[in-house]
Amino acid sequence: MLHMPHQPLQVAAVPSQRAPAREDQAGPWHAEAVCRRDEAGLFFAPSKEPTAARLSREEAAKQVCARCPVMVECQEHALLQPEPYGVWGGLTAAERRVVLARRRRRDMELKAAASAGRIAAAG
């Protein structure tokens, strides 16, 4: 695991105008994020980071995300924006691209099935 000096996370914090408010809380979801207490370097890659260091850093970031009470909200935010960099909601940018591709494929299949159902009902 990486050991860096602790600094308040400000890079990963989402501006309140972009973040939806949680229905069960008075404030925005990111106010409860565990990553706000960790260093930004854990969640965002430095330039020219070696692969082994990146994998180690991402795993450490995911461990922080795993104990976060707003992980789902964070992940959905990153998928809906979409956030192109960093670990959000326990997913890397590459993992989020996979999730988005699967969602698009599922949506297309559902639309195709609905269209086929309408055609069959009309026929």
N, CA, C and O atoms as a GROMACS GRO file, in nm:
protein
  492
    1MET      N    1   0.085  -0.118   0.000
    1MET     CA    2   0.000   0.000   0.000
    1MET      C    3   0.089   0.123   0.000
    1MET      O    4   0.199   0.121   0.056
    2LEU      N    5   0.043   0.229  -0.060
    2LEU     CA    6   0.117   0.353  -0.068
    2LEU      C    7   0.102   0.430   0.062
    2LEU      O    8  -0.006   0.431   0.122
    3HIS      N    9   0.206   0.494   0.105
    3HIS     CA   10   0.200   0.578   0.224
    3HIS      C   11   0.239   0.719   0.183
    3HIS      O   12   0.355   0.748   0.155
    4MET      N   13   0.141   0.805   0.179
    4MET     CA   14   0.164   0.944   0.142
    4MET      C   15   0.119   1.032   0.257
    4MET      O   16   0.038   0.989   0.340
    5PRO      N   17   0.170   1.154   0.265
    5PRO     CA   18   0.123   1.243   0.371
    5PRO      C   19  -0.027   1.268   0.355
    5PRO      O   20  -0.077   1.283   0.243
    6HIS      N   21  -0.096   1.271   0.467
    6HIS     CA   22  -0.241   1.293   0.461
    6HIS      C   23  -0.271   1.440   0.440
    6HIS      O   24  -0.222   1.527   0.511
    7GLN      N   25  -0.355   1.463   0.340
    7GLN     CA   26  -0.404   1.597   0.312
    7GLN      C   27  -0.552   1.583   0.282
    7GLN      O   28  -0.594   1.478   0.231
    8PRO      N   29  -0.632   1.683   0.311
    8PRO     CA   30  -0.773   1.673   0.277
    8PRO      C   31  -0.790   1.659   0.125
    8PRO      O   32  -0.723   1.728   0.048
    9LEU      N   33  -0.877   1.571   0.085
    9LEU     CA   34  -0.903   1.550  -0.057
    9LEU      C   35  -0.989   1.662  -0.110
    9LEU      O   36  -1.100   1.685  -0.062
   10GLN      N   37  -0.938   1.731  -0.209
   10GLN     CA   38  -1.017   1.837  -0.268
   10GLN      C   39  -1.038   1.815  -0.416
   10GLN      O   40  -1.135   1.863  -0.473
   11VAL      N   41  -0.946   1.743  -0.480
   11VAL     CA   42  -0.959   1.718  -0.623
   11VAL      C   43  -1.078   1.630  -0.653
   11VAL      O   44  -1.152   1.655  -0.748
   12ALA      N   45  -1.099   1.523  -0.572
   12ALA     CA   46  -1.207   1.430  -0.597
   12ALA      C   47  -1.342   1.482  -0.551
   12ALA      O   48  -1.445   1.425  -0.586
   13ALA      N   49  -1.342   1.588  -0.474
   13ALA     CA   50  -1.470   1.642  -0.429
   13ALA      C   51  -1.545   1.699  -0.548
   13ALA      O   52  -1.486   1.765  -0.634
   14VAL      N   53  -1.673   1.673  -0.552
   14VAL     CA   54  -1.755   1.716  -0.664
   14VAL      C   55  -1.825   1.845  -0.628
   14VAL      O   56  -1.887   1.853  -0.522
   15PRO      N   57  -1.816   1.946  -0.713
   15PRO     CA   58  -1.886   2.071  -0.684
   15PRO      C   59  -2.035   2.045  -0.664
   15PRO      O   60  -2.095   1.964  -0.735
   16SER      N   61  -2.095   2.114  -0.568
   16SER     CA   62  -2.234   2.086  -0.532
   16SER      C   63  -2.332   2.111  -0.646
   16SER      O   64  -2.437   2.048  -0.649
   17GLN      N   65  -2.302   2.198  -0.739
   17GLN     CA   66  -2.395   2.222  -0.848
   17GLN      C   67  -2.403   2.104  -0.945
   17GLN      O   68  -2.500   2.093  -1.020
   18ARG      N   69  -2.302   2.015  -0.946
   18ARG     CA   70  -2.302   1.899  -1.035
   18ARG      C   71  -2.356   1.774  -0.966
   18ARG      O   72  -2.397   1.680  -1.033
   19ALA      N   73  -2.357   1.773  -0.834
   19ALA     CA   74  -2.392   1.652  -0.761
   19ALA      C   75  -2.538   1.655  -0.716
   19ALA      O   76  -2.584   1.755  -0.662
   20PRO      N   77  -2.609   1.545  -0.738
   20PRO     CA   78  -2.747   1.540  -0.690
   20PRO      C   79  -2.750   1.528  -0.538
   20PRO      O   80  -2.663   1.464  -0.479
   21ALA      N   81  -2.848   1.588  -0.477
   21ALA     CA   82  -2.862   1.576  -0.332
   21ALA      C   83  -2.916   1.437  -0.299
   21ALA      O   84  -2.999   1.383  -0.373
   22ARG      N   85  -2.869   1.382  -0.190
   22ARG     CA   86  -2.922   1.253  -0.144
   22ARG      C   87  -3.061   1.276  -0.087
   22ARG      O   88  -3.084   1.373  -0.016
   23GLU      N   89  -3.152   1.187  -0.119
   23GLU     CA   90  -3.288   1.201  -0.070
   23GLU      C   91  -3.297   1.184   0.081
   23GLU      O   92  -3.381   1.246   0.145
   24ASP      N   93  -3.209   1.100   0.138
   24ASP     CA   94  -3.217   1.071   0.281
   24ASP      C   95  -3.127   1.162   0.364
   24ASP      O   96  -3.116   1.141   0.485
   25GLN      N   97  -3.062   1.258   0.305
   25GLN     CA   98  -2.972   1.347   0.378
   25GLN      C   99  -3.003   1.491   0.339
   25GLN      O  100  -3.059   1.518   0.232
   26ALA      N  101  -2.967   1.582   0.426
   26ALA     CA  102  -2.991   1.723   0.398
   26ALA      C  103  -2.891   1.777   0.298
   26ALA      O  104  -2.924   1.867   0.221
   27GLY      N  105  -2.767   1.724   0.297
   27GLY     CA  106  -2.663   1.777   0.211
   27GLY      C  107  -2.637   1.690   0.090
   27GLY      O  108  -2.700   1.585   0.074
   28PRO      N  109  -2.544   1.732   0.006
   28PRO     CA  110  -2.510   1.652  -0.112
   28PRO      C  111  -2.438   1.524  -0.069
   28PRO      O  112  -2.379   1.516   0.038
   29TRP      N  113  -2.445   1.423  -0.157
   29TRP     CA  114  -2.389   1.292  -0.123
   29TRP      C  115  -2.240   1.298  -0.092
   29TRP      O  116  -2.193   1.226  -0.004
   30HIS      N  117  -2.166   1.381  -0.162
   30HIS     CA  118  -2.020   1.380  -0.146
   30HIS      C  119  -1.974   1.435  -0.012
   30HIS      O  120  -1.857   1.418   0.024
   31ALA      N  121  -2.063   1.499   0.062
   31ALA     CA  122  -2.025   1.546   0.196
   31ALA      C  123  -1.995   1.428   0.288
   31ALA      O  124  -1.920   1.442   0.385
   32GLU      N  125  -2.051   1.311   0.259
   32GLU     CA  126  -2.031   1.191   0.339
   32GLU      C  127  -1.918   1.102   0.287
   32GLU      O  128  -1.889   0.999   0.347
   33ALA      N  129  -1.855   1.140   0.178
   33ALA     CA  130  -1.755   1.055   0.113
   33ALA      C  131  -1.631   1.036   0.200
   33ALA      O  132  -1.575   1.132   0.252
   34VAL      N  133  -1.590   0.912   0.216
   34VAL     CA  134  -1.471   0.878   0.294
   34VAL      C  135  -1.346   0.938   0.229
   34VAL      O  136  -1.253   0.978   0.300
   35CYS      N  137  -1.343   0.945   0.097
   35CYS     CA  138  -1.225   0.994   0.026
   35CYS      C  139  -1.194   1.140   0.056
   35CYS      O  140  -1.082   1.186   0.030
   36ARG      N  141  -1.287   1.212   0.110
   36ARG     CA  142  -1.261   1.353   0.146
   36ARG      C  143  -1.156   1.363   0.254
   36ARG      O  144  -1.096   1.469   0.273
   37ARG      N  145  -1.133   1.253   0.325
   37ARG     CA  146  -1.033   1.252   0.432
   37ARG      C  147  -0.900   1.191   0.387
   37ARG      O  148  -0.806   1.184   0.465
   38ASP      N  149  -0.892   1.147   0.263
   38ASP     CA  150  -0.769   1.086   0.211
   38ASP      C  151  -0.704   1.177   0.108
   38ASP      O  152  -0.762   1.277   0.065
   39GLU      N  153  -0.585   1.141   0.069
   39GLU     CA  154  -0.512   1.225  -0.024
   39GLU      C  155  -0.562   1.203  -0.168
   39GLU      O  156  -0.593   1.091  -0.208
   40ALA      N  157  -0.568   1.311  -0.244
   40ALA     CA  158  -0.616   1.305  -0.382
   40ALA      C  159  -0.528   1.215  -0.467
   40ALA      O  160  -0.578   1.153  -0.561
   41GLY      N  161  -0.401   1.207  -0.437
   41GLY     CA  162  -0.309   1.126  -0.516
   41GLY      C  163  -0.345   0.980  -0.518
   41GLY      O  164  -0.303   0.906  -0.607
   42LEU      N  165  -0.422   0.936  -0.422
   42LEU     CA  166  -0.464   0.797  -0.417
   42LEU      C  167  -0.570   0.769  -0.524
   42LEU      O  168  -0.578   0.656  -0.574
   43PHE      N  169  -0.649   0.866  -0.560
   43PHE     CA  170  -0.762   0.847  -0.650
   43PHE      C  171  -0.734   0.893  -0.793
   43PHE      O  172  -0.809   0.858  -0.885
   44PHE      N  173  -0.629   0.970  -0.813
   44PHE     CA  174  -0.596   1.022  -0.945
   44PHE      C  175  -0.450   0.995  -0.976
   44PHE      O  176  -0.362   1.017  -0.893
   45ALA      N  177  -0.424   0.948  -1.098
   45ALA     CA  178  -0.289   0.909  -1.138
   45ALA      C  179  -0.198   1.028  -1.163
   45ALA      O  180  -0.239   1.127  -1.224
   46PRO      N  181  -0.075   1.018  -1.114
   46PRO     CA  182   0.024   1.118  -1.155
   46PRO      C  183   0.064   1.090  -1.300
   46PRO      O  184   0.045   0.979  -1.349
   47SER      N  185   0.119   1.189  -1.366
   47SER     CA  186   0.159   1.167  -1.505
   47SER      C  187   0.271   1.063  -1.512
   47SER      O  188   0.359   1.059  -1.426
   48LYS      N  189   0.266   0.981  -1.615
   48LYS     CA  190   0.367   0.878  -1.644
   48LYS      C  191   0.386   0.780  -1.528
   48LYS      O  192   0.498   0.739  -1.499
   49GLU      N  193   0.278   0.744  -1.463
   49GLU     CA  194   0.283   0.649  -1.352
   49GLU      C  195   0.310   0.508  -1.406
   49GLU      O  196   0.240   0.464  -1.497
   50PRO      N  197   0.409   0.438  -1.352
   50PRO     CA  198   0.434   0.300  -1.396
   50PRO      C  199   0.313   0.210  -1.366
   50PRO      O  200   0.240   0.233  -1.270
   51THR      N  201   0.293   0.108  -1.448
   51THR     CA  202   0.176   0.021  -1.435
   51THR      C  203   0.164  -0.041  -1.297
   51THR      O  204   0.056  -0.040  -1.239
   52ALA      N  205   0.273  -0.096  -1.243
   52ALA     CA  206   0.267  -0.160  -1.111
   52ALA      C  207   0.226  -0.060  -1.003
   52ALA      O  208   0.148  -0.093  -0.914
   53ALA      N  209   0.276   0.061  -1.011
   53ALA     CA  210   0.240   0.164  -0.914
   53ALA      C  211   0.094   0.203  -0.930
   53ALA      O  212   0.024   0.223  -0.831
   54ARG      N  213   0.048   0.213  -1.054
   54ARG     CA  214  -0.093   0.247  -1.080
   54ARG      C  215  -0.186   0.141  -1.022
   54ARG      O  216  -0.284   0.174  -0.955
   55LEU      N  217  -0.155   0.014  -1.048
   55LEU     CA  218  -0.240  -0.094  -0.998
   55LEU      C  219  -0.244  -0.095  -0.845
   55LEU      O  220  -0.350  -0.116  -0.786
   56SER      N  221  -0.130  -0.072  -0.783
   56SER     CA  222  -0.123  -0.067  -0.636
   56SER      C  223  -0.204   0.051  -0.582
   56SER      O  224  -0.280   0.036  -0.486
   57ARG      N  225  -0.188   0.167  -0.644
   57ARG     CA  226  -0.261   0.287  -0.601
   57ARG      C  227  -0.411   0.267  -0.620
   57ARG      O  228  -0.489   0.301  -0.531
   58GLU      N  229  -0.452   0.214  -0.735
   58GLU     CA  230  -0.594   0.192  -0.760
   58GLU      C  231  -0.655   0.094  -0.660
   58GLU      O  232  -0.767   0.112  -0.614
   59GLU      N  233  -0.580  -0.010  -0.626
   59GLU     CA  234  -0.630  -0.107  -0.527
   59GLU      C  235  -0.647  -0.041  -0.391
   59GLU      O  236  -0.745  -0.066  -0.322
   60ALA      N  237  -0.552   0.044  -0.354
   60ALA     CA  238  -0.563   0.116  -0.227
   60ALA      C  239  -0.684   0.210  -0.229
   60ALA      O  240  -0.756   0.221  -0.130
   61ALA      N  241  -0.708   0.276  -0.342
   61ALA     CA  242  -0.823   0.365  -0.354
   61ALA      C  243  -0.953   0.286  -0.345
   61ALA      O  244  -1.048   0.330  -0.280
   62LYS      N  245  -0.957   0.170  -0.407
   62LYS     CA  246  -1.077   0.086  -0.403
   62LYS      C  247  -1.106   0.038  -0.261
   62LYS      O  248  -1.222   0.021  -0.224
   63GLN      N  249  -1.002   0.017  -0.182
   63GLN     CA  250  -1.021  -0.023  -0.043
   63GLN      C  251  -1.086   0.090   0.037
   63GLN      O  252  -1.168   0.066   0.125
   64VAL      N  253  -1.048   0.214   0.006
   64VAL     CA  254  -1.112   0.329   0.069
   64VAL      C  255  -1.258   0.334   0.027
   64VAL      O  256  -1.347   0.354   0.110
   65CYS      N  257  -1.283   0.316  -0.103
   65CYS     CA  258  -1.420   0.320  -0.154
   65CYS      C  259  -1.507   0.211  -0.091
   65CYS      O  260  -1.625   0.233  -0.064
   66ALA      N  261  -1.450   0.094  -0.068
   66ALA     CA  262  -1.526  -0.019  -0.015
   66ALA      C  263  -1.588   0.011   0.122
   66ALA      O  264  -1.689  -0.048   0.157
   67ARG      N  265  -1.528   0.101   0.197
   67ARG     CA  266  -1.583   0.133   0.329
   67ARG      C  267  -1.662   0.264   0.329
   67ARG      O  268  -1.698   0.315   0.435
   68CYS      N  269  -1.689   0.317   0.213
   68CYS     CA  270  -1.757   0.446   0.200
   68CYS      C  271  -1.909   0.430   0.200
   68CYS      O  272  -1.962   0.347   0.126
   69PRO      N  273  -1.980   0.509   0.280
   69PRO     CA  274  -2.126   0.498   0.286
   69PRO      C  275  -2.197   0.552   0.161
   69PRO      O  276  -2.316   0.525   0.141
   70VAL      N  277  -2.126   0.627   0.077
   70VAL     CA  278  -2.189   0.683  -0.043
   70VAL      C  279  -2.125   0.629  -0.171
   70VAL      O  280  -2.125   0.696  -0.274
   71MET      N  281  -2.069   0.507  -0.164
   71MET     CA  282  -2.002   0.449  -0.279
   71MET      C  283  -2.096   0.440  -0.401
   71MET      O  284  -2.055   0.471  -0.513
   72VAL      N  285  -2.219   0.397  -0.380
   72VAL     CA  286  -2.312   0.381  -0.492
   72VAL      C  287  -2.342   0.516  -0.556
   72VAL      O  288  -2.343   0.527  -0.679
   73GLU      N  289  -2.366   0.618  -0.475
   73GLU     CA  290  -2.394   0.751  -0.529
   73GLU      C  291  -2.275   0.804  -0.608
   73GLU      O  292  -2.291   0.864  -0.714
   74CYS      N  293  -2.156   0.782  -0.555
   74CYS     CA  294  -2.033   0.826  -0.621
   74CYS      C  295  -2.016   0.755  -0.755
   74CYS      O  296  -1.984   0.818  -0.856
   75GLN      N  297  -2.037   0.625  -0.754
   75GLN     CA  298  -2.024   0.547  -0.877
   75GLN      C  299  -2.124   0.594  -0.983
   75GLN      O  300  -2.087   0.610  -1.099
   76GLU      N  301  -2.248   0.615  -0.943
   76GLU     CA  302  -2.349   0.662  -1.038
   76GLU      C  303  -2.315   0.800  -1.091
   76GLU      O  304  -2.334   0.828  -1.210
   77HIS      N  305  -2.266   0.887  -1.004
   77HIS     CA  306  -2.222   1.020  -1.049
   77HIS      C  307  -2.117   1.007  -1.158
   77HIS      O  308  -2.125   1.071  -1.263
   78ALA      N  309  -2.017   0.922  -1.132
   78ALA     CA  310  -1.907   0.906  -1.228
   78ALA      C  311  -1.954   0.845  -1.359
   78ALA      O  312  -1.898   0.875  -1.464
   79LEU      N  313  -2.055   0.761  -1.354
   79LEU     CA  314  -2.109   0.700  -1.476
   79LEU      C  315  -2.198   0.798  -1.552
   79LEU      O  316  -2.198   0.797  -1.675
   80LEU      N  317  -2.272   0.880  -1.482
   80LEU     CA  318  -2.364   0.973  -1.548
   80LEU      C  319  -2.294   1.097  -1.603
   80LEU      O  320  -2.342   1.154  -1.700
   81GLN      N  321  -2.182   1.141  -1.543
   81GLN     CA  322  -2.117   1.265  -1.586
   81GLN      C  323  -2.062   1.258  -1.728
   81GLN      O  324  -2.088   1.354  -1.800
   82PRO      N  325  -1.994   1.163  -1.778
   82PRO     CA  326  -1.910   1.064  -1.711
   82PRO      C  327  -1.775   1.124  -1.673
   82PRO      O  328  -1.720   1.209  -1.743
   83GLU      N  329  -1.723   1.078  -1.562
   83GLU     CA  330  -1.591   1.122  -1.515
   83GLU      C  331  -1.485   1.044  -1.591
   83GLU      O  332  -1.485   0.921  -1.586
   84PRO      N  333  -1.394   1.111  -1.662
   84PRO     CA  334  -1.296   1.039  -1.745
   84PRO      C  335  -1.172   0.991  -1.670
   84PRO      O  336  -1.096   0.910  -1.724
   85TYR      N  337  -1.148   1.038  -1.548
   85TYR     CA  338  -1.025   1.006  -1.477
   85TYR      C  339  -1.054   0.964  -1.334
   85TYR      O  340  -1.157   0.999  -1.277
   86GLY      N  341  -0.962   0.889  -1.278
   86GLY     CA  342  -0.964   0.859  -1.137
   86GLY      C  343  -1.050   0.741  -1.098
   86GLY      O  344  -1.123   0.683  -1.179
   87VAL      N  345  -1.040   0.707  -0.970
   87VAL     CA  346  -1.122   0.603  -0.910
   87VAL      C  347  -1.241   0.672  -0.845
   87VAL      O  348  -1.225   0.757  -0.758
   88TRP      N  349  -1.359   0.634  -0.888
   88TRP     CA  350  -1.484   0.688  -0.834
   88TRP      C  351  -1.575   0.570  -0.801
   88TRP      O  352  -1.597   0.483  -0.886
   89GLY      N  353  -1.627   0.568  -0.681
   89GLY     CA  354  -1.720   0.462  -0.644
   89GLY      C  355  -1.662   0.323  -0.657
   89GLY      O  356  -1.735   0.227  -0.683
   90GLY      N  357  -1.532   0.311  -0.639
   90GLY     CA  358  -1.468   0.180  -0.646
   90GLY      C  359  -1.437   0.132  -0.787
   90GLY      O  360  -1.395   0.018  -0.804
   91LEU      N  361  -1.456   0.217  -0.887
   91LEU     CA  362  -1.428   0.179  -1.026
   91LEU      C  363  -1.325   0.272  -1.087
   91LEU      O  364  -1.329   0.394  -1.067
   92THR      N  365  -1.234   0.214  -1.163
   92THR     CA  366  -1.138   0.295  -1.239
   92THR      C  367  -1.207   0.348  -1.364
   92THR      O  368  -1.319   0.308  -1.396
   93ALA      N  369  -1.142   0.438  -1.434
   93ALA     CA  370  -1.198   0.492  -1.559
   93ALA      C  371  -1.223   0.380  -1.659
   93ALA      O  372  -1.326   0.379  -1.727
   94ALA      N  373  -1.131   0.286  -1.670
   94ALA     CA  374  -1.148   0.173  -1.764
   94ALA      C  375  -1.266   0.086  -1.724
   94ALA      O  376  -1.344   0.043  -1.809
   95GLU      N  377  -1.280   0.060  -1.595
   95GLU     CA  378  -1.393  -0.020  -1.548
   95GLU      C  379  -1.526   0.051  -1.572
   95GLU      O  380  -1.626  -0.013  -1.604
   96ARG      N  381  -1.527   0.183  -1.556
   96ARG     CA  382  -1.650   0.258  -1.583
   96ARG      C  383  -1.686   0.252  -1.731
   96ARG      O  384  -1.804   0.245  -1.765
   97ARG      N  385  -1.586   0.255  -1.818
   97ARG     CA  386  -1.615   0.243  -1.962
   97ARG      C  387  -1.681   0.109  -1.992
   97ARG      O  388  -1.773   0.102  -2.075
   98VAL      N  389  -1.637   0.003  -1.927
   98VAL     CA  390  -1.697  -0.130  -1.946
   98VAL      C  391  -1.842  -0.129  -1.898
   98VAL      O  392  -1.931  -0.180  -1.967
   99VAL      N  393  -1.866  -0.073  -1.780
   99VAL     CA  394  -2.002  -0.066  -1.726
   99VAL      C  395  -2.092   0.012  -1.820
   99VAL      O  396  -2.205  -0.030  -1.848
  100LEU      N  397  -2.044   0.125  -1.870
  100LEU     CA  398  -2.124   0.206  -1.962
  100LEU      C  399  -2.154   0.132  -2.092
  100LEU      O  400  -2.265   0.140  -2.144
  101ALA      N  401  -2.055   0.060  -2.144
  101ALA     CA  402  -2.077  -0.018  -2.266
  101ALA      C  403  -2.182  -0.127  -2.242
  101ALA      O  404  -2.267  -0.150  -2.327
  102ARG      N  405  -2.176  -0.193  -2.128
  102ARG     CA  406  -2.275  -0.296  -2.095
  102ARG      C  407  -2.414  -0.235  -2.080
  102ARG      O  408  -2.513  -0.294  -2.124
  103ARG      N  409  -2.421  -0.118  -2.019
  103ARG     CA  410  -2.551  -0.052  -2.005
  103ARG      C  411  -2.609  -0.015  -2.142
  103ARG      O  412  -2.727  -0.034  -2.167
  104ARG      N  413  -2.523   0.039  -2.229
  104ARG     CA  414  -2.570   0.075  -2.363
  104ARG      C  415  -2.620  -0.049  -2.437
  104ARG      O  416  -2.724  -0.044  -2.502
  105ARG      N  417  -2.544  -0.159  -2.428
  105ARG     CA  418  -2.582  -0.283  -2.495
  105ARG      C  419  -2.715  -0.335  -2.438
  105ARG      O  420  -2.802  -0.377  -2.514
  106ARG      N  421  -2.730  -0.334  -2.305
  106ARG     CA  422  -2.854  -0.379  -2.242
  106ARG      C  423  -2.971  -0.291  -2.286
  106ARG      O  424  -3.079  -0.343  -2.315
  107ASP      N  425  -2.951  -0.160  -2.290
  107ASP     CA  426  -3.058  -0.070  -2.331
  107ASP      C  427  -3.100  -0.096  -2.476
  107ASP      O  428  -3.218  -0.093  -2.508
  108MET      N  429  -3.002  -0.121  -2.562
  108MET     CA  430  -3.034  -0.151  -2.702
  108MET      C  431  -3.111  -0.282  -2.712
  108MET      O  432  -3.205  -0.292  -2.791
  109GLU      N  433  -3.072  -0.383  -2.634
  109GLU     CA  434  -3.142  -0.511  -2.636
  109GLU      C  435  -3.285  -0.496  -2.585
  109GLU      O  436  -3.377  -0.557  -2.639
  110LEU      N  437  -3.304  -0.416  -2.481
  110LEU     CA  438  -3.438  -0.393  -2.428
  110LEU      C  439  -3.526  -0.320  -2.529
  110LEU      O  440  -3.643  -0.352  -2.544
  111LYS      N  441  -3.468  -0.221  -2.597
  111LYS     CA  442  -3.545  -0.150  -2.700
  111LYS      C  443  -3.581  -0.242  -2.815
  111LYS      O  444  -3.693  -0.237  -2.866
  112ALA      N  445  -3.487  -0.325  -2.856
  112ALA     CA  446  -3.513  -0.420  -2.964
  112ALA      C  447  -3.622  -0.519  -2.923
  112ALA      O  448  -3.709  -0.551  -3.004
  113ALA      N  449  -3.617  -0.567  -2.800
  113ALA     CA  450  -3.718  -0.661  -2.751
  113ALA      C  451  -3.854  -0.594  -2.744
  113ALA      O  452  -3.955  -0.655  -2.779
  114ALA      N  453  -3.858  -0.470  -2.699
  114ALA     CA  454  -3.984  -0.397  -2.692
  114ALA      C  455  -4.041  -0.375  -2.830
  114ALA      O  456  -4.162  -0.389  -2.850
  115SER      N  457  -3.956  -0.341  -2.926
  115SER     CA  458  -4.002  -0.322  -3.064
  115SER      C  459  -4.055  -0.452  -3.121
  115SER      O  460  -4.158  -0.453  -3.188
  116ALA      N  461  -3.986  -0.562  -3.096
  116ALA     CA  462  -4.031  -0.692  -3.145
  116ALA      C  463  -4.164  -0.730  -3.082
  116ALA      O  464  -4.250  -0.788  -3.148
  117GLY      N  465  -4.182  -0.696  -2.955
  117GLY     CA  466  -4.308  -0.724  -2.886
  117GLY      C  467  -4.422  -0.644  -2.944
  117GLY      O  468  -4.533  -0.696  -2.957
  118ARG      N  469  -4.397  -0.517  -2.979
  118ARG     CA  470  -4.500  -0.433  -3.039
  118ARG      C  471  -4.536  -0.484  -3.177
  118ARG      O  472  -4.653  -0.485  -3.215
  119ILE      N  473  -4.436  -0.527  -3.253
  119ILE     CA  474  -4.460  -0.578  -3.387
  119ILE      C  475  -4.542  -0.707  -3.380
  119ILE      O  476  -4.636  -0.725  -3.457
  120ALA      N  477  -4.506  -0.796  -3.287
  120ALA     CA  478  -4.578  -0.922  -3.272
  120ALA      C  479  -4.722  -0.898  -3.228
  120ALA      O  480  -4.814  -0.966  -3.273
  121ALA      N  481  -4.742  -0.801  -3.140
  121ALA     CA  482  -4.878  -0.770  -3.092
  121ALA      C  483  -4.962  -0.709  -3.202
  121ALA      O  484  -5.083  -0.732  -3.207
  122ALA      N  485  -4.901  -0.632  -3.290
  122ALA     CA  486  -4.974  -0.568  -3.398
  122ALA      C  487  -5.002  -0.666  -3.513
  122ALA      O  488  -5.098  -0.649  -3.588
  123GLY      N  489  -4.919  -0.769  -3.525
  123GLY     CA  490  -4.926  -0.862  -3.638
  123GLY      C  491  -5.030  -0.961  -3.620
  123GLY      O  492  -5.049  -1.047  -3.707
   0.00000   0.00000   0.00000
